[in-house]
């Protein structure tokens, strides 16, 4: 079995966590845009606003997702990815169970502290976190694969 250096594991974990941040923020923006558009009470002044509003809402959601993800999701994801990189043998595939466990470990503190009682928002954020973590774990295993 080949062992990897700590620097290579940490660098791979950082890049995988950044990729997870981008993919999770994109999922957050899309799900948030759909939630806003189907929520009751949305006033549409003209048919043109139905074409202009969704991309603008998605861009705003992406920016807020990147900011919030960088503040609250990136540090624990980096630490968990670093621990996984140090313990996982090169060439071993990341399982779905591992993705759900990492996503839960990253998501649960944020939900308990800030989203308790908001079931729909929590579910959409949980999906976004899982989607990002899944992409990050795939990238991590690709970076740690033997050359």
DRENTORFI-652089 format. One line per 4 residues: their letters; for each residue x, y, z of N, C-alpha, C, O, CB. Coordinates in Angstrom, 1 decimal. Glycine has a CB too. Example, Ala and Ser with C-alpha at 12.3 -4.5 7.8 and 13.67 -1.06 7.14 Angstrom:
<nodes>
AS) 13.2/-5.7/7.8/12.3/-4.5/7.8/13.2/-3.3/7.8/14.2/-3.3/8.5/11.3/-4.5/9.0; 12.8/-2.2/7.1/13.7/-1.1/7.1/12.9/0.0/7.9/13.4/1.1/8.0/14.1/-0.6/5.7
</nodes>
This chain:
<nodes>
XXXX) 0.8/-1.2/0.0/0.0/0.0/0.0/0.9/1.2/0.0/1.9/1.3/0.7/-1.0/0.0/1.2; 0.5/2.2/-0.8/1.3/3.4/-1.0/0.7/4.4/0.0/-0.5/4.6/0.1/1.2/4.0/-2.4; 1.6/5.1/0.8/1.2/6.2/1.7/1.4/7.5/1.0/2.3/7.7/0.3/1.9/6.1/3.1; 0.5/8.4/1.4/0.6/9.8/0.8/1.1/10.7/1.8/0.9/10.5/3.0/-0.8/10.2/0.3
XXXX) 1.8/11.8/1.4/2.3/12.8/2.3/1.2/13.6/2.9/0.1/13.7/2.3/3.3/13.6/1.7; 1.4/14.2/4.0/0.4/15.1/4.7/0.1/16.3/3.8/-1.1/16.7/3.7/0.8/15.5/6.0; 1.1/16.9/3.2/0.9/18.0/2.3/0.0/17.7/1.2/-0.9/18.5/0.8/2.2/18.6/1.9; 0.3/16.6/0.5/-0.6/16.2/-0.6/-2.0/15.9/-0.2/-2.9/16.3/-0.9/0.0/15.0/-1.3
XXXX) -2.2/15.3/0.9/-3.6/15.0/1.4/-4.3/16.3/1.8/-5.4/16.5/1.4/-3.5/14.1/2.7; -3.6/17.3/2.4/-4.2/18.5/2.8/-4.5/19.4/1.5/-5.6/20.0/1.5/-3.3/19.3/3.7; -3.6/19.4/0.6/-3.8/20.2/-0.6/-5.0/19.6/-1.4/-5.9/20.3/-1.9/-2.6/20.2/-1.5; -5.1/18.3/-1.5/-6.2/17.6/-2.2/-7.5/17.9/-1.5/-8.5/18.1/-2.1/-5.9/16.1/-2.3
XXXX) -7.5/17.8/-0.2/-8.7/18.1/0.6/-9.2/19.5/0.5/-10.4/19.8/0.4/-8.4/17.8/2.1; -8.2/20.5/0.4/-8.6/21.9/0.2/-9.3/22.1/-1.1/-10.3/22.7/-1.2/-7.4/22.8/0.4; -8.7/21.5/-2.2/-9.2/21.7/-3.5/-10.6/21.0/-3.6/-11.5/21.5/-4.3/-8.3/21.2/-4.6; -10.7/19.8/-3.0/-12.0/19.1/-3.0/-13.1/19.9/-2.3/-14.2/19.9/-2.7/-11.8/17.7/-2.5
XXXX) -12.7/20.5/-1.1/-13.6/21.3/-0.4/-14.1/22.5/-1.1/-15.2/22.9/-1.0/-13.0/21.7/1.0; -13.1/23.2/-1.9/-13.5/24.3/-2.7/-14.4/23.9/-3.8/-15.4/24.6/-4.1/-12.3/25.0/-3.2; -14.2/22.8/-4.4/-15.1/22.3/-5.5/-16.5/22.0/-4.9/-17.5/22.3/-5.5/-14.5/21.1/-6.2; -16.5/21.4/-3.7/-17.8/21.1/-3.0/-18.5/22.4/-2.7/-19.7/22.4/-2.8/-17.5/20.3/-1.7
XXXX) -17.8/23.4/-2.4/-18.4/24.7/-2.1/-19.1/25.3/-3.3/-20.2/25.8/-3.3/-17.3/25.7/-1.6; -18.4/25.2/-4.5/-18.9/25.7/-5.7/-20.2/24.9/-6.1/-21.2/25.5/-6.5/-17.9/25.7/-6.8; -20.1/23.6/-6.1/-21.2/22.8/-6.6/-22.4/22.9/-5.6/-23.5/22.9/-6.0/-20.8/21.3/-6.7; -22.1/22.9/-4.3/-23.2/23.1/-3.3/-23.8/24.5/-3.4/-25.1/24.5/-3.3/-22.6/22.9/-1.9
XXXX) -23.1/25.5/-3.7/-23.6/26.8/-3.9/-24.5/26.9/-5.2/-25.5/27.5/-5.2/-22.5/27.9/-4.0; -24.1/26.2/-6.2/-24.9/26.1/-7.4/-26.2/25.4/-7.2/-27.2/25.9/-7.6/-24.1/25.4/-8.6; -26.2/24.3/-6.5/-27.4/23.6/-6.1/-28.3/24.5/-5.2/-29.5/24.5/-5.4/-27.1/22.3/-5.4; -27.7/25.2/-4.3/-28.4/26.1/-3.4/-29.1/27.2/-4.2/-30.2/27.5/-3.9/-27.5/26.7/-2.4
XXXX) -28.4/27.7/-5.2/-29.0/28.8/-6.0/-30.1/28.3/-6.9/-31.2/29.0/-7.0/-27.9/29.4/-7.0; -30.0/27.1/-7.4/-31.1/26.6/-8.3/-32.3/26.2/-7.4/-33.4/26.6/-7.8/-30.6/25.3/-9.0; -32.1/25.5/-6.3/-33.2/25.2/-5.5/-33.9/26.4/-4.8/-35.1/26.4/-4.7/-32.8/24.2/-4.4; -33.1/27.4/-4.5/-33.6/28.6/-3.9/-34.4/29.4/-4.9/-35.5/30.0/-4.6/-32.5/29.5/-3.4
XXXX) -34.0/29.4/-6.2/-34.7/30.1/-7.2/-36.1/29.5/-7.5/-37.1/30.1/-7.6/-33.9/30.1/-8.5; -36.1/28.1/-7.5/-37.3/27.4/-7.7/-38.3/27.7/-6.5/-39.5/27.9/-6.7/-37.1/25.9/-7.9; -37.7/27.7/-5.3/-38.6/27.9/-4.1/-39.2/29.3/-4.2/-40.3/29.5/-3.9/-37.7/27.8/-2.8; -38.4/30.3/-4.6/-38.9/31.7/-4.6/-40.0/31.8/-5.7/-41.0/32.5/-5.5/-37.8/32.7/-4.9
XXXX) -39.8/31.2/-6.9/-40.7/31.3/-8.0/-42.0/30.6/-7.7/-43.1/31.0/-8.2/-40.1/30.8/-9.2; -42.0/29.5/-6.9/-43.3/28.8/-6.7/-43.9/29.2/-5.3/-45.0/28.7/-5.0/-43.0/27.3/-6.6; -43.3/30.1/-4.6/-43.9/30.6/-3.3/-45.1/31.5/-3.6/-45.1/32.3/-4.5/-42.8/31.3/-2.5; -46.1/31.4/-2.7/-47.2/32.3/-2.9/-46.9/33.7/-2.6/-46.0/34.0/-1.8/-48.4/31.8/-2.0
XXXX) -47.6/34.6/-3.3/-47.4/36.0/-3.0/-46.4/36.7/-3.9/-46.1/37.9/-3.7/-47.0/36.2/-1.6; -46.0/36.0/-4.9/-45.0/36.6/-5.9/-45.8/37.4/-6.9/-46.6/36.9/-7.6/-44.1/35.5/-6.6; -45.6/38.7/-6.9/-46.3/39.6/-7.9/-45.5/39.7/-9.2/-44.3/40.0/-9.2/-46.5/41.0/-7.3; -46.2/39.4/-10.3/-45.6/39.5/-11.6/-46.2/40.7/-12.3/-47.4/40.7/-12.6/-45.8/38.2/-12.4
XXXX) -45.4/41.7/-12.6/-46.0/42.9/-13.2/-46.1/42.8/-14.7/-46.9/43.3/-15.3/-45.1/44.1/-12.8; -45.2/42.0/-15.3/-45.2/41.8/-16.8/-44.6/40.4/-17.1/-43.9/39.9/-16.3/-44.4/42.9/-17.5; -45.0/39.9/-18.3/-44.5/38.6/-18.6/-42.9/38.6/-18.8/-42.3/37.6/-18.6/-45.1/38.1/-19.9; -42.4/39.8/-19.1/-40.9/39.9/-19.3/-40.2/39.6/-17.9/-39.1/39.1/-17.9/-40.6/41.3/-19.8
XXXX) -40.9/40.0/-16.8/-40.2/39.8/-15.5/-40.1/38.3/-15.2/-39.2/37.9/-14.5/-41.0/40.4/-14.4; -40.9/37.4/-15.8/-40.7/36.0/-15.7/-39.5/35.5/-16.4/-38.9/34.4/-16.0/-41.9/35.2/-16.2; -39.0/36.2/-17.4/-37.7/35.8/-18.0/-36.5/36.5/-17.4/-35.4/35.9/-17.4/-37.8/36.3/-19.5; -36.7/37.6/-16.8/-35.5/38.4/-16.3/-35.3/37.9/-14.8/-34.1/37.8/-14.4/-35.8/39.9/-16.3
XXXX) -36.3/37.7/-14.0/-36.1/37.5/-12.6/-35.4/36.2/-12.3/-34.5/36.2/-11.4/-37.5/37.4/-12.0; -35.7/35.0/-12.9/-35.0/33.8/-12.5/-33.5/33.8/-12.5/-32.8/33.4/-11.6/-35.5/32.6/-13.3; -32.9/34.3/-13.6/-31.4/34.4/-13.6/-30.8/35.3/-12.6/-29.8/35.0/-12.0/-30.9/34.8/-15.0; -31.5/36.4/-12.3/-31.1/37.4/-11.3/-31.2/36.8/-9.9/-30.3/36.9/-9.1/-31.8/38.7/-11.4
XXXX) -32.3/36.0/-9.7/-32.4/35.4/-8.4/-31.4/34.3/-8.2/-30.8/34.1/-7.1/-33.9/34.8/-8.2; -31.1/33.6/-9.2/-30.1/32.5/-9.2/-28.7/33.1/-8.9/-27.9/32.5/-8.2/-30.1/31.7/-10.5; -28.4/34.2/-9.6/-27.1/34.8/-9.3/-26.9/35.3/-7.9/-25.9/35.1/-7.3/-26.9/36.0/-10.3; -28.0/35.9/-7.4/-28.0/36.4/-6.0/-27.8/35.2/-5.0/-27.1/35.2/-4.1/-29.2/37.2/-5.7
XXXX) -28.6/34.1/-5.3/-28.5/32.9/-4.5/-27.1/32.3/-4.6/-26.6/31.8/-3.6/-29.5/31.9/-5.0; -26.4/32.3/-5.7/-25.1/31.8/-5.9/-24.1/32.6/-5.0/-23.2/32.0/-4.3/-24.6/31.8/-7.3; -24.2/33.9/-5.1/-23.3/34.8/-4.3/-23.5/34.6/-2.8/-22.6/34.4/-2.0/-23.6/36.2/-4.6; -24.8/34.5/-2.3/-25.0/34.3/-0.9/-24.6/32.9/-0.5/-24.2/32.6/0.6/-26.5/34.5/-0.6
XXXX) -24.8/31.9/-1.4/-24.4/30.5/-1.1/-22.9/30.4/-1.0/-22.4/29.7/-0.1/-24.9/29.6/-2.2; -22.2/31.1/-1.9/-20.7/31.1/-1.7/-20.2/31.8/-0.5/-19.3/31.3/0.2/-20.1/31.8/-3.0; -20.9/32.9/-0.1/-20.5/33.6/1.1/-20.8/32.7/2.4/-19.9/32.5/3.2/-21.2/34.9/1.2; -22.0/32.3/2.5/-22.4/31.5/3.6/-21.6/30.1/3.7/-21.3/29.7/4.7/-23.9/31.2/3.6
XXXX) -21.4/29.5/2.5/-20.7/28.3/2.5/-19.2/28.5/2.9/-18.7/27.6/3.6/-20.8/27.7/1.1; -18.6/29.6/2.4/-17.3/29.8/2.8/-17.1/30.1/4.3/-16.1/29.7/4.9/-16.7/31.0/2.0; -18.1/30.7/4.9/-18.1/31.0/6.3/-18.4/29.8/7.2/-17.7/29.5/8.2/-19.0/32.1/6.7; -19.4/29.0/6.8/-19.9/28.0/7.7/-19.7/26.5/7.3/-19.7/25.6/8.1/-21.3/28.2/8.0
XXXX) -19.5/26.3/6.0/-19.4/24.9/5.5/-18.0/24.5/5.1/-17.6/23.4/5.2/-20.4/24.8/4.3; -17.3/25.5/4.6/-15.9/25.2/4.1/-15.0/24.7/5.2/-14.3/23.7/4.9/-15.3/26.4/3.4; -14.9/25.3/6.3/-13.9/24.9/7.3/-14.2/23.4/7.8/-13.2/22.6/7.8/-13.9/25.8/8.5; -15.4/23.1/8.2/-15.6/21.7/8.6/-15.4/20.7/7.5/-15.0/19.6/7.7/-17.0/21.5/9.2
XXXX) -15.8/21.1/6.2/-15.7/20.2/5.1/-14.2/19.9/4.8/-13.8/18.8/4.6/-16.3/20.8/3.8; -13.4/21.0/4.9/-11.9/20.8/4.7/-11.3/19.9/5.8/-10.5/19.0/5.5/-11.2/22.2/4.8; -11.7/20.1/7.0/-11.2/19.2/8.1/-11.6/17.7/7.9/-10.8/16.8/8.1/-11.7/19.7/9.5; -12.9/17.5/7.5/-13.4/16.2/7.3/-12.7/15.5/6.1/-12.3/14.4/6.1/-14.9/16.1/7.2
XXXX) -12.6/16.3/5.0/-11.9/15.8/3.8/-10.4/15.5/4.1/-9.9/14.5/3.6/-12.0/16.8/2.7; -9.8/16.3/4.9/-8.4/16.0/5.3/-8.3/14.7/6.1/-7.4/13.9/5.8/-7.8/17.2/6.1; -9.2/14.5/7.0/-9.2/13.3/7.8/-9.4/12.1/6.9/-8.8/11.0/7.0/-10.2/13.4/8.9; -10.4/12.2/6.0/-10.7/11.1/5.0/-9.5/10.9/4.1/-9.2/9.7/3.8/-11.9/11.5/4.2
XXXX) -8.8/11.9/3.7/-7.7/11.7/2.8/-6.6/11.0/3.5/-5.9/10.2/2.8/-7.2/13.1/2.2; -6.4/11.3/4.7/-5.3/10.7/5.4/-5.6/9.2/5.8/-4.6/8.4/5.9/-5.0/11.4/6.7; -6.8/8.9/5.9/-7.2/7.5/6.3/-7.6/6.6/5.2/-7.6/5.4/5.3/-8.3/7.6/7.3; -7.9/7.2/4.0/-8.4/6.3/2.9/-7.2/5.9/2.1/-6.3/6.6/1.8/-9.4/7.2/2.0
XXXX) -7.3/4.6/1.7/-6.2/4.1/0.8/-6.4/4.6/-0.6/-7.5/4.7/-1.0/-6.3/2.5/0.8; -5.3/4.9/-1.2/-5.4/5.4/-2.6/-6.1/4.4/-3.5/-5.9/3.2/-3.4/-4.0/5.8/-3.2; -7.0/4.9/-4.4/-7.6/4.0/-5.3/-9.0/3.5/-4.8/-9.7/2.8/-5.5/-6.8/2.9/-5.7; -9.3/3.8/-3.6/-10.6/3.3/-3.0/-11.7/4.3/-3.3/-11.5/5.5/-3.1/-10.4/3.1/-1.5
XXXX) -12.8/3.8/-3.7/-14.0/4.6/-4.1/-14.7/5.2/-2.8/-14.8/4.5/-1.8/-14.9/3.8/-4.9; -15.2/6.4/-3.0/-16.0/7.0/-1.9/-17.4/6.4/-2.0/-18.0/6.4/-3.1/-16.0/8.5/-2.0; -17.9/6.0/-0.9/-19.3/5.4/-0.9/-20.3/6.4/-0.7/-20.0/7.6/-0.2/-19.4/4.3/0.2; -21.6/6.1/-1.0/-22.7/7.0/-0.7/-22.9/7.2/0.8/-23.3/8.3/1.2/-24.0/6.5/-1.4
XXXX) -22.6/6.2/1.5/-22.8/6.3/3.0/-21.8/7.3/3.5/-22.1/8.1/4.4/-22.5/5.0/3.7; -20.6/7.3/3.0/-19.6/8.3/3.4/-20.0/9.7/3.1/-19.8/10.7/3.8/-18.2/8.0/2.8; -20.6/9.9/1.9/-21.1/11.2/1.5/-22.2/11.7/2.4/-22.2/12.9/2.7/-21.5/11.2/0.0; -23.1/10.8/2.7/-24.2/11.2/3.6/-23.7/11.5/5.0/-24.1/12.5/5.6/-25.3/10.1/3.7
XXXX) -22.7/10.8/5.5/-22.1/11.0/6.8/-21.4/12.4/6.9/-21.6/13.1/7.8/-21.2/9.9/7.2; -20.6/12.6/5.8/-19.9/13.9/5.8/-20.8/15.1/5.7/-20.7/16.1/6.3/-18.8/13.9/4.6; -21.8/14.9/4.8/-22.8/16.0/4.6/-23.6/16.2/5.9/-23.9/17.4/6.2/-23.8/15.6/3.5; -23.9/15.2/6.6/-24.6/15.3/7.9/-23.8/16.0/8.9/-24.3/16.9/9.7/-25.1/14.0/8.4
XXXX) -22.5/15.7/8.9/-21.6/16.3/9.9/-21.4/17.8/9.6/-21.2/18.6/10.5/-20.2/15.6/9.9; -21.4/18.2/8.3/-21.3/19.6/7.9/-22.6/20.3/8.1/-22.6/21.5/8.6/-20.8/19.7/6.5; -23.7/19.7/7.8/-25.0/20.4/7.8/-25.6/20.5/9.2/-26.2/21.5/9.5/-25.9/19.6/6.9; -25.5/19.5/10.0/-26.2/19.5/11.3/-26.0/20.7/12.2/-26.9/21.2/12.7/-25.9/18.2/12.1
XXXX) -24.7/21.1/12.4/-24.5/22.3/13.3/-25.2/23.5/12.7/-25.8/24.3/13.5/-23.0/22.5/13.5; -25.1/23.7/11.4/-25.8/24.9/10.8/-27.3/24.8/11.0/-27.9/25.8/11.2/-25.4/25.0/9.3; -27.9/23.6/10.8/-29.3/23.5/11.0/-29.7/23.7/12.4/-30.7/24.4/12.6/-29.8/22.1/10.5; -29.0/23.1/13.3/-29.4/23.3/14.7/-29.3/24.7/15.2/-30.1/25.2/16.0/-28.5/22.4/15.6
XXXX) -28.2/25.4/14.8/-28.0/26.8/15.2/-28.9/27.8/14.5/-29.4/28.7/15.1/-26.6/27.2/15.1; -29.1/27.6/13.2/-29.7/28.7/12.5/-31.0/28.4/11.8/-31.8/29.3/11.5/-28.8/29.1/11.5; -31.3/27.1/11.5/-32.5/26.8/10.7/-33.6/25.9/11.4/-34.5/25.4/10.8/-32.1/26.1/9.4; -33.4/25.8/12.7/-34.4/25.0/13.4/-35.8/25.5/13.3/-36.1/26.7/13.5/-34.0/24.9/14.9
XXXX) -36.7/24.6/12.8/-38.1/25.0/12.6/-38.4/25.3/11.2/-39.6/25.4/10.8/-38.4/26.2/13.5; -37.4/25.5/10.3/-37.7/25.8/8.9/-37.4/24.5/8.1/-36.3/24.3/7.6/-36.8/27.0/8.4; -38.4/23.7/8.0/-38.2/22.4/7.4/-37.9/22.4/5.9/-37.0/21.7/5.5/-39.4/21.5/7.6; -38.6/23.2/5.2/-38.4/23.3/3.7/-37.0/23.8/3.4/-36.2/23.3/2.6/-39.4/24.1/3.0
XXXX) -36.6/24.9/4.1/-35.3/25.5/3.9/-34.2/24.6/4.3/-33.2/24.5/3.7/-35.2/26.9/4.7; -34.4/23.9/5.4/-33.4/22.9/5.9/-33.3/21.8/4.9/-32.1/21.3/4.7/-33.8/22.4/7.2; -34.4/21.3/4.3/-34.3/20.2/3.4/-33.6/20.6/2.1/-32.8/19.9/1.6/-35.7/19.7/3.0; -33.9/21.8/1.6/-33.2/22.3/0.4/-31.7/22.5/0.7/-30.8/22.2/-0.2/-33.8/23.7/0.0
XXXX) -31.3/23.1/1.9/-29.9/23.2/2.2/-29.2/21.9/2.4/-28.1/21.7/2.0/-29.8/24.1/3.5; -29.9/20.9/3.0/-29.3/19.6/3.2/-29.1/18.9/1.8/-28.0/18.3/1.6/-30.3/18.7/4.0; -30.0/19.1/0.8/-29.7/18.6/-0.5/-28.5/19.3/-1.1/-27.7/18.6/-1.7/-31.0/18.8/-1.4; -28.4/20.6/-1.0/-27.3/21.3/-1.6/-26.0/20.9/-0.9/-25.0/20.7/-1.6/-27.5/22.8/-1.4
XXXX) -26.0/20.7/0.4/-24.7/20.2/1.1/-24.4/18.8/0.6/-23.2/18.6/0.3/-24.9/20.3/2.6; -25.3/17.9/0.5/-25.1/16.6/0.1/-24.5/16.6/-1.4/-23.6/15.9/-1.7/-26.3/15.7/0.2; -25.1/17.4/-2.2/-24.7/17.5/-3.6/-23.2/18.0/-3.7/-22.4/17.4/-4.5/-25.6/18.4/-4.4; -22.9/19.0/-2.9/-21.5/19.5/-2.9/-20.6/18.5/-2.3/-19.5/18.4/-2.9/-21.5/20.8/-2.2
XXXX) -20.9/17.9/-1.3/-20.0/16.9/-0.6/-19.8/15.7/-1.6/-18.7/15.2/-1.6/-20.6/16.4/0.7; -20.8/15.3/-2.2/-20.6/14.2/-3.2/-19.6/14.6/-4.3/-18.8/13.8/-4.6/-22.0/13.8/-3.8; -19.8/15.8/-4.8/-18.8/16.2/-5.9/-17.4/16.4/-5.3/-16.4/16.0/-5.9/-19.3/17.6/-6.5; -17.3/16.9/-4.0/-16.0/17.0/-3.4/-15.3/15.7/-3.1/-14.1/15.5/-3.3/-16.2/17.8/-2.1
XXXX) -16.1/14.7/-2.7/-15.5/13.4/-2.4/-15.1/12.7/-3.7/-14.0/12.0/-3.7/-16.5/12.5/-1.7; -15.8/12.9/-4.8/-15.4/12.3/-6.1/-14.1/13.0/-6.5/-13.2/12.3/-7.0/-16.5/12.5/-7.1; -14.0/14.3/-6.3/-12.8/15.0/-6.7/-11.6/14.6/-5.8/-10.5/14.4/-6.3/-12.9/16.5/-6.6; -11.9/14.4/-4.5/-10.8/13.9/-3.6/-10.3/12.6/-4.0/-9.1/12.4/-4.0/-11.4/13.9/-2.2
XXXX) -11.2/11.7/-4.3/-10.7/10.3/-4.7/-9.9/10.4/-6.0/-9.0/9.6/-6.2/-11.8/9.3/-4.8; -10.3/11.3/-6.9/-9.6/11.4/-8.2/-8.2/12.0/-7.9/-7.2/11.5/-8.5/-10.3/12.3/-9.2; -8.1/12.9/-7.0/-6.8/13.5/-6.7/-5.8/12.6/-6.0/-4.6/12.7/-6.1/-7.0/14.8/-5.9; -6.4/11.7/-5.2/-5.6/10.8/-4.4/-5.3/9.5/-5.1/-4.6/8.6/-4.6/-6.3/10.5/-3.1
XXX) -5.9/9.3/-6.3/-5.7/8.0/-7.0/-4.2/7.9/-7.4/-3.5/8.9/-7.7/-6.6/8.0/-8.3; -3.7/6.7/-7.4/-2.3/6.5/-7.8/-2.1/6.9/-9.3/-3.0/6.6/-10.1/-1.8/5.1/-7.6; -1.0/7.6/-9.5/-0.8/8.1/-10.9/-0.2/7.0/-11.8/0.1/7.2/-13.0/0.2/9.2/-10.9
</nodes>
